[in-house]
Amino acid sequence: MFLSITTTRRPATDLGYLLHKHPAKLQTAELPFGKAHIFYPQANEDRCTAVLLLDIDPVALVRKDRGEGFTLDQYVNDRPYSVTSFLSSAIAKVYSSALNGNCKDKPELVNVPMPFTIAMPALSATGGESMIRRLFEPLGYSVNATALPLDTQFPEWGMSRYSSVELSHDAVTLKELLTHLYVLIPVMSNNKHYFMNKDEVDKLLAKGGEWLAAHPEQKFITRRYLGNNRHMINDALLRLAETETVQDDDDDTQPLQPEQIEQIERKKRLHDQRLEMAAEVLVNSGAETVADLGCGEGRLIKLLLPHKQFKKIIGVDVSQRELQRAARKLRLRELAPAQAERLQLFQSSVLYRDQRLETAQAVAVVEVIEHLEPERLSTFAQVLFGCIRPQTAVITTPNAEYNVKYETLTAGDFRHDDHRFEWTRAEFAQWANAVAEKYGYTVKYVPVGETDEQAGAPSQAAIFTNGN
């Protein structure tokens, strides 16, 4: 299994810095399915080529298989030779720094578009050349694909599903190029070598979110990447649909700088807007101790940490796994002692009184209540407004009226399989007004996301204030 990446941007040997692989060395990485060898057949100022060669061990793969019984295809298959999802996994492993946009020695290179040529001599592509073009040409690539015969000695057998492919791009960053390959290789082969779980949606959006939302084959790519799993496909397409272009506030009479153009073109997910709105509410509250109930992987907390007004930031989630992810994402172990003392993560539920939360002066509950059974909302309100009783609380939830804007939803469908209900704006206001009256709060409502004249905004927020 073979992948080569070539650039002619001078000095071409900068490719070694971007890939974190020295051109003068043969390097080998151990993988669960074999070994990856990285070497440079050519490396000079004018032209540099890096080769990733996978040495798949099919016998070891059979030994790791937990299935029972003998099947011939365990031993007779194309895994050692054709470009499939094994290569995507190898890219994520051996080129992880480049894939994530990191370059320690020359960080300025990360965002520099360069000319690249990619060669894959035996790509498994079930849709042939037309599909390869559909996937790569909208991203700016020139495609040269040659279908390979099943056997050159027996041309009457016809053509195989394999193609020798060369892709070229005049100006693309290496990070973008690697994300394109990482996502689209398993799409072309229409198969993955590992069991897929719900984390696969996060992988797709993490690597493809910046370009997939605008790709004309978005649905086709999503469906194939997620193995035709309907629930994961709907989740991914909804999250991709929740994007809006960031507007530029600069004087349009001034020439735009490259970084400004990049900012204008960048897609912002709806959930990012929810978090930014919630962070703004907490900052404006003047609170010194704040809590994020249902903090997940800690994205809201990350927005709060730079604000020195917060002496204590509490993150709470019912899932211990999510809290572990939050600790990793926030690099809790690497924080300076003073920063680490400000942050507290612990497992708890919004349905049970927890005295550790009762010091919170402001609370955010972002996209949580719709995951609760409706009959338990009164308990949630008692915990938040009766026990914690913050000065300020912000609660967001989807606006059910906006669901008609999503093509993947039919009447009556929820945006997520775990949602127990989704409210219209009137239903949300009816509940929030009753809660505010019962517990002595005032409440106001804020739309989140681009507002449609009839359907409203995709998300809605209620901001509760206790004047006492």
Secondary structure by P-SEA (a helix, b strand, c coil): cbbbbbbccccccccccccccccccbbbbbcccbbbbbbbccccccbbbbbbbbbccaaaaaaaccccccccccccccccccccaaaaaaaaaccccccccccccccccccbbbbbbbbbccccccccaaaaaacccccbbbbbbbbbcccccccccccccccbbbbbbccccaaaaaaaaaccccccccccccccccaaaaaaaaccccccccccaaaaaaaaaacccaaaaaaaaaaaaccccccccccccccccaaaaaaaaccccaaaaaaaaaaaaaaaccccbbbbccccccaaaaaacccccccbbbbbbccaaaaaaaaaaaccccccaaaaaabbbbbbbccccccccccccbbbbccccccccccaaaaaaaaacccccccbbbbbbbccccccccccccccccccccccccccaaaaaaaaaaaaaaabbbbbbbbcccccccccccbbbbbbbbcc
